[in-house]
């Protein structure tokens, strides 16, 4: 109860300076990238869809919240940084994609690596509306392994993406854990 969670657009969203870089990584996987250093010829890596157009949307973010407790982890100059978002933020991004598809007739594949342990009726309604406009959704299946998929990746009308492999597939020294 030490934080003021009153909605305030001036709270200080951070969209350019802080983040995981995950969206940039995904965009580079899709369209590719050019890596170049001084004195070295450019190295071009083609993505899986190099002619695709990327439209970055921000549905989750980091923000600064006033904090009166200087002993709170992450405290700096009277503020603490939090990350995440809410259904309204995510629905707004999905609804924007639906409007682009409807207004421009664009074929859109919307990739998303966020999810929750619980379904959201509001997010599902936004997804269903966008699907009626022709949008195809790819969501993370989650990180819970055999405990099941997360939402909205678990909805049958979306494509779910997950990594595969074995637990302890590689030992600490890089040796495959075969038969062990």
C-alpha positions as a Markdown table, in Angstrom:
| # | Residue | x | y | z |
|---|---|---|---|---|
| 1 | Unk | 0.0 | 0.0 | 0.0 |
| 2 | Unk | 3.0 | 2.3 | -0.4 |
| 3 | Unk | 2.3 | 3.1 | -4.0 |
| 4 | Unk | -0.2 | 5.4 | -5.7 |
| 5 | Unk | -1.9 | 3.3 | -8.4 |
| 6 | Unk | -4.4 | 6.0 | -9.4 |
| 7 | Unk | -4.5 | 6.1 | -13.2 |
| 8 | Unk | -2.4 | 9.0 | -14.4 |
| 9 | Unk | -1.2 | 9.4 | -18.0 |
| 10 | Unk | 1.6 | 11.7 | -16.7 |
| 11 | Unk | 3.0 | 8.9 | -14.5 |
| 12 | Unk | 6.0 | 8.5 | -16.7 |
| 13 | Unk | 5.7 | 5.6 | -19.2 |
| 14 | Unk | 9.0 | 4.5 | -20.6 |
| 15 | Unk | 8.9 | 3.3 | -24.2 |
| 16 | Unk | 12.2 | 4.2 | -25.6 |
| 17 | Unk | 14.9 | 3.6 | -23.0 |
| 18 | Unk | 14.0 | 0.5 | -21.1 |
| 19 | Unk | 12.8 | -2.9 | -22.1 |
| 20 | Unk | 13.8 | -6.5 | -22.8 |
| 21 | Unk | 14.4 | -6.0 | -26.5 |
| 22 | Unk | 12.2 | -9.0 | -27.1 |
| 23 | Unk | 10.0 | -7.2 | -29.7 |
| 24 | Unk | 13.2 | -6.1 | -31.6 |
| 25 | Unk | 14.4 | -9.7 | -31.5 |
| 26 | Unk | 11.1 | -11.0 | -32.9 |
| 27 | Unk | 11.0 | -8.3 | -35.6 |
| 28 | Unk | 14.5 | -9.3 | -36.7 |
| 29 | Unk | 13.6 | -12.9 | -36.9 |
| 30 | Unk | 10.7 | -12.0 | -39.2 |
| 31 | Unk | 12.3 | -9.5 | -41.6 |
| 32 | Unk | 16.0 | -10.0 | -40.9 |
| 33 | Unk | 18.7 | -7.5 | -40.1 |
| 34 | Unk | 22.0 | -6.1 | -41.2 |
| 35 | Unk | 24.9 | -6.2 | -38.9 |
| 36 | Unk | 27.9 | -4.0 | -39.6 |
| 37 | Unk | 30.9 | -2.8 | -37.7 |
| 38 | Unk | 33.5 | -0.2 | -38.8 |
| 39 | Unk | 36.0 | -1.7 | -41.2 |
| 40 | Unk | 34.0 | -4.9 | -41.7 |
| 41 | Unk | 31.6 | -5.6 | -44.6 |
| 42 | Unk | 27.9 | -5.7 | -43.7 |
| 43 | Unk | 26.6 | -9.0 | -42.7 |
| 44 | Unk | 23.0 | -9.5 | -43.9 |
| 45 | Unk | 20.7 | -12.1 | -42.3 |
| 46 | Unk | 17.4 | -12.7 | -44.0 |
| 47 | Unk | 14.4 | -13.3 | -41.8 |
| 48 | Unk | 11.6 | -15.8 | -42.4 |
| 49 | Unk | 9.5 | -13.1 | -44.1 |
| 50 | Unk | 11.9 | -10.5 | -45.4 |
| 51 | Unk | 9.3 | -8.5 | -47.4 |
| 52 | Unk | 6.9 | -8.2 | -44.4 |
| 53 | Unk | 6.0 | -4.9 | -43.0 |
| 54 | Unk | 6.5 | -4.6 | -39.2 |
| 55 | Unk | 4.0 | -2.4 | -37.3 |
| 56 | Unk | 5.3 | -2.3 | -33.7 |
| 57 | Unk | 2.6 | -1.9 | -31.1 |
| 58 | Unk | 3.1 | -1.4 | -27.4 |
| 59 | Unk | 0.6 | -3.2 | -25.2 |
| 60 | Unk | 2.8 | -3.6 | -22.1 |
| 61 | Unk | 5.3 | -1.1 | -20.8 |
| 62 | Unk | 7.4 | 0.0 | -17.9 |
| 63 | Unk | 6.5 | 3.0 | -15.7 |
| 64 | Unk | 7.8 | 4.9 | -12.8 |
| 65 | Unk | 5.8 | 5.1 | -9.6 |
| 66 | Unk | 6.4 | 7.4 | -6.7 |
| 67 | Unk | 7.8 | 5.5 | -3.7 |
| 68 | Unk | 8.2 | 7.0 | -0.2 |
| 69 | Unk | 10.3 | 4.1 | 1.1 |
| 70 | Unk | 14.0 | 4.4 | 0.2 |
| 71 | Unk | 14.6 | 0.8 | 1.4 |
| 72 | Unk | 12.2 | -0.6 | -1.2 |
| 73 | Unk | 14.1 | -2.8 | -3.8 |
| 74 | Unk | 14.8 | -0.8 | -7.0 |
| 75 | Unk | 14.2 | 2.5 | -5.2 |
| 76 | Unk | 16.0 | 5.4 | -7.0 |
| 77 | Unk | 15.4 | 9.1 | -6.5 |
| 78 | Unk | 12.0 | 8.7 | -5.0 |
| 79 | Unk | 10.7 | 6.3 | -7.7 |
| 80 | Unk | 10.4 | 2.6 | -8.4 |
| 81 | Unk | 10.1 | 1.0 | -11.9 |
| 82 | Unk | 7.3 | -1.5 | -12.6 |
| 83 | Unk | 6.5 | -3.4 | -15.7 |
| 84 | Unk | 3.4 | -5.0 | -17.2 |
| 85 | Unk | 0.0 | -3.7 | -18.2 |
| 86 | Unk | -3.7 | -4.4 | -18.0 |
| 87 | Unk | -6.5 | -5.7 | -20.1 |
| 88 | Unk | -7.4 | -2.2 | -21.3 |
| 89 | Unk | -3.8 | -1.6 | -22.6 |
| 90 | Unk | -3.8 | -5.0 | -24.4 |
| 91 | Unk | -7.3 | -4.7 | -25.8 |
| 92 | Unk | -6.4 | -1.2 | -27.1 |
| 93 | Unk | -3.5 | -2.7 | -29.1 |
| 94 | Unk | -5.6 | -5.6 | -30.4 |
| 95 | Unk | -8.5 | -3.3 | -31.4 |
| 96 | Unk | -6.0 | -1.0 | -33.2 |
| 97 | Unk | -4.8 | -4.0 | -35.3 |
| 98 | Unk | -8.4 | -4.9 | -36.1 |
| 99 | Unk | -9.1 | -1.3 | -37.3 |
| 100 | Unk | -6.0 | -1.4 | -39.6 |
| 101 | Unk | -7.2 | -4.7 | -41.1 |
| 102 | Unk | -10.7 | -3.4 | -41.6 |
| 103 | Unk | -9.9 | 0.1 | -42.8 |
| 104 | Unk | -7.0 | -0.8 | -45.1 |
| 105 | Unk | -7.9 | -4.4 | -46.1 |
| 106 | Unk | -4.4 | -5.5 | -44.9 |
| 107 | Unk | -3.5 | -9.1 | -44.2 |
| 108 | Unk | -2.2 | -9.0 | -40.7 |
| 109 | Unk | -0.4 | -11.6 | -38.6 |
| 110 | Unk | -0.2 | -10.3 | -35.0 |
| 111 | Unk | 2.6 | -12.0 | -32.9 |
| 112 | Unk | 2.4 | -11.7 | -29.2 |
| 113 | Unk | 4.6 | -13.2 | -26.5 |
| 114 | Unk | 2.6 | -12.1 | -23.5 |
| 115 | Unk | 0.1 | -14.2 | -21.6 |
| 116 | Unk | -1.6 | -14.9 | -18.4 |
| 117 | Unk | -2.5 | -17.8 | -16.2 |
| 118 | Unk | -6.2 | -16.8 | -16.4 |
| 119 | Unk | -8.4 | -16.1 | -19.4 |
| 120 | Unk | -9.7 | -12.6 | -19.9 |
| 121 | Unk | -13.2 | -12.1 | -21.4 |
| 122 | Unk | -12.3 | -8.6 | -22.6 |
| 123 | Unk | -9.1 | -9.7 | -24.4 |
| 124 | Unk | -11.0 | -12.7 | -25.9 |
| 125 | Unk | -13.7 | -10.3 | -27.2 |
| 126 | Unk | -11.0 | -8.1 | -28.8 |
| 127 | Unk | -9.3 | -11.1 | -30.4 |
| 128 | Unk | -12.6 | -12.5 | -31.7 |
| 129 | Unk | -13.5 | -9.1 | -33.2 |
| 130 | Unk | -10.0 | -8.8 | -34.9 |
| 131 | Unk | -10.3 | -12.4 | -36.3 |
| 132 | Unk | -13.6 | -11.4 | -37.9 |
| 133 | Unk | -11.6 | -8.7 | -39.7 |
| 134 | Unk | -9.1 | -11.3 | -41.0 |
| 135 | Unk | -6.4 | -10.9 | -38.4 |
| 136 | Unk | -4.4 | -14.0 | -37.6 |
| 137 | Unk | -3.0 | -14.2 | -34.1 |
| 138 | Unk | 0.1 | -16.1 | -32.8 |
| 139 | Unk | 0.5 | -16.2 | -29.0 |
| 140 | Unk | 3.0 | -17.6 | -26.6 |
| 141 | Unk | 1.9 | -20.9 | -25.2 |
| 142 | Unk | 3.5 | -19.9 | -21.9 |
| 143 | Unk | 6.4 | -21.1 | -19.9 |
| 144 | Unk | 4.7 | -23.7 | -17.7 |
| 145 | Unk | 5.6 | -26.9 | -19.5 |
| 146 | Unk | 3.4 | -29.8 | -18.6 |
| 147 | Unk | 1.3 | -27.6 | -16.3 |
| 148 | Unk | -0.6 | -26.4 | -19.3 |
| 149 | Unk | -0.8 | -23.4 | -21.6 |
| 150 | Unk | -1.4 | -19.8 | -20.7 |
| 151 | Unk | -4.0 | -17.4 | -22.1 |
| 152 | Unk | -4.7 | -16.2 | -24.7 |
| 153 | Unk | -2.4 | -18.8 | -26.3 |
| 154 | Unk | -4.9 | -21.5 | -25.1 |
| 155 | Unk | -7.8 | -20.2 | -27.1 |
| 156 | Unk | -8.5 | -22.6 | -30.0 |
| 157 | Unk | -8.8 | -19.8 | -32.6 |
| 158 | Unk | -5.2 | -18.6 | -32.2 |
| 159 | Unk | -1.9 | -20.2 | -33.1 |
| 160 | Unk | 0.2 | -21.0 | -30.1 |
| 161 | Unk | 4.0 | -21.1 | -30.2 |
| 162 | Unk | 6.2 | -23.0 | -27.8 |
| 163 | Unk | 9.7 | -24.2 | -27.4 |
| 164 | Unk | 10.5 | -27.8 | -27.2 |
| 165 | Unk | 13.2 | -29.8 | -25.6 |
| 166 | Unk | 14.2 | -31.9 | -22.7 |
| 167 | Unk | 14.7 | -30.9 | -19.1 |
| 168 | Unk | 18.4 | -30.9 | -18.5 |
| 169 | Unk | 19.0 | -31.5 | -22.2 |
| 170 | Unk | 22.5 | -30.1 | -21.8 |
| 171 | Unk | 24.7 | -30.4 | -18.8 |
| 172 | Unk | 26.6 | -27.5 | -17.4 |
| 173 | Unk | 29.7 | -28.3 | -19.5 |
| 174 | Unk | 27.8 | -28.4 | -22.8 |
| 175 | Unk | 27.7 | -32.2 | -22.9 |
| 176 | Unk | 24.4 | -33.6 | -24.1 |
| 177 | Unk | 22.5 | -35.4 | -21.3 |
| 178 | Unk | 21.9 | -38.6 | -23.3 |
| 179 | Unk | 20.5 | -41.5 | -21.3 |
| 180 | Unk | 21.2 | -39.7 | -18.1 |
